[in-house]
Amino acid sequence: MKALSRRLLGGVAAVAGAVAIMVPSAAFAQGGPPPGRGGGGGTETANNLSVPTIFVGTVGFGLPDVALDTWTALEPPTGSPSTGWPIDPAAYYYVQGVNIWRAQYEKTTVATVTGKWGDNLTGEASLKAGHPVRVEMALTSTDASLVKQGYTVVKLEPAVADRNSSYGTLAQSSTGPATPADMTPMVWTTGAYLTISGSTTQIPMPGEINATGAPVFGYNWRPAAAGTYTLTFHVPDTSGVTISNSNTGDPNSISITVQVTGGGGRGHHGGR
């Protein structure tokens, strides 16, 4: 079973850590790989949406549409869990790409959110000119009383490169079930984009479901020169999304200033 898991999951990229209430800490990994399959910024299958999600305006990622303000039921993992994974060889895990599960989600017309940049932009990771920099934004509902269920997803092969490791959620025994986790929902909407250092060029930041099953917005940026850059994330004025911690004077955007040094060494990427 483990061999089958690895064959099916060889292209799954990764972000380490467990999902938590508020902005899931696993939504980003400090200096980690780009999300999606093969590290190219693609999306994970919507069948493994693991963090509860509020879709504003349109349900994304190919998920079935729902009536407004109607939460779906939690969908437990299909199939049987497998064992022998390096994270804990005696434990059983449901594995992305082999088993299928889905967190709760709903569709609304408005949402107030907290925006959080990827840890590589807010932490101590060195951003270098000419090297890829993963720019990511996670939006989380500000309604602390709104708690829904999903599944905590972890890296199953700690010694394997993040982008090559398998990821899964813990089963209680060889026959399951998985244990749901209570989480504050994350938020997704269409039309998000990035502007850099005052430019009016709108760089699309499409959403994706990363390796821990969280919806994030991302862009692979390669700064051409060293310097100070201001990155601004925007949602359309008509999206229905209000960013509560906006620092731009515009409730539909949020900015961060980063320092890019001269080239050399390896580039750093945001996590999920």
Secondary structure, DSSP 8 states (H G I E B T S, - for coil): -HHHHHHHHTTB----S---SSS-GGG--TT---SSBTTSS----GGG--S-EEEESS--TT-----BT-----B---S--EE--TT-TTSEEEEBTTB--B--EEEES-EEEEEEE-HHHHSS--EETTS-EEEEEEEEES-TT--EEE---EES-TTS-GGG--EEEEESSTT--B--EEE--EEEES--EEEETT----EE--EEE-TTS-EEEEEEE--SS-EEEEEEEE--TTS-EEETT-SSS-TTEEEEEEEEE-S-S-------
